[in-house]
Amino acid sequence: MLEISVVIPVYNAAEYLSESVASALAQPEVMEVILVDDGSKDSSLTVAKVLAQANNKVKVFTHPDGGNHGSAVARNIGIKAACYPYIAFIDADDIFLPNRFRLTKNIIEANPEIDGVYEAIENVFEEVAVSHSKQYTLAGVRKLHMVRKVVPPEDLLELLLTDKLGIILLQGLCVRRSVFDKVGYFTPEFREGQDMLMIKQIAAGASLLPGDLNNPVSFRRIHTTNITFSEFKDRSPTMYKEGEVLFKWGYAYGLSKKKKELLFKHYYEHFLYRKGAGYSELKARYAFLFKVLIETPGVIMFRNFWQLVPLIGRFIQRN
């Protein structure tokens, strides 16, 4: 039997929270719904407590100081508090669709060695959204998010790093709770993008199989008052930091040489895309390579590191 703890970080979502929780409780595989209030300024915490009083499957947690620490910290609290062997995520303004875990259950029962299943989710735009300084009228528009190519679990990380063959989002993921003991927890320093960072860590260190990639299992609401809306802003500085954190994590975690080289390539490419004067110059590239070599000397064994070394010679010749 598939038994799931659903973790929901809550921040200023009083308007949507009851519907979100109800969509989780409607799933027969859900044994508990863990609400972690992240210092909401509206009545979200009150709504959460009412929901907990009405159903003993709903549990409410807060930060000791009652502050706002970000969804990474909130999710970590929820994972550590979970009592059941599988974890699923949804945001406080999102919705699980009927039979959300039916195929997930079948796949896990047929493949007991795997760590989890990923499936498609759908963005539901409720208002005008801004995407990379271009404005689109998206109210009522829906967009399916999924991985567009089925690959073996060992190749999933490479697929996600290309950013061209789709993505996995938390609302479409169900994984063993023990996965977080292996790969670590959400990175608290990331107020934005910590979900994508975690998904890449899980893809690198765990075994995931695809479920339904053609039909959504969850609706993800996008409106100007939620955190998801920030994804439609320029995230290039965050992406560079993600590349650095992910590479250092993979280096310390002990991934295969192939996966470490993939993460190094990802790190270097995001360094080149980083905003700011001079970052495309050879001097900056030289400094980048030197920094990586000092911090993670094992890169000296990576073929793609040595492919970049000629840049150093060109820099010396020019200076």
Buried (B, 14 or more C-beta within 10 A) or exposed (E): EBEBBBBBBBBBBBBBBBEBBBBBBBBBBBBBBBBBBBBBEEBBBEBBBBBBEEEEBBBBBBBEEEEBBBBBBBBBBBBEBBEBBBBBBBBBBBBBBEBBBBBBBEBBEEEEEBBBBBBBBBBBBBBEBEEEEEEEEBEEEEEBBBBEBEBEBEEBBBBBBEEEBBBBBBBBBBBBBEBBEEBBBBBBEBBBBBBBBBBBBBBBBBBBBBBBBEEBBBBBBBBEEBBBBEBBEEBBBBBBBBBBBBBBBBBEBEBEEEBBBBBBBBBBBBBEEBEEEEBEEBEBBBEBBEEBBEEBEEBEEBEEBEEBEEBBEEBEEEE
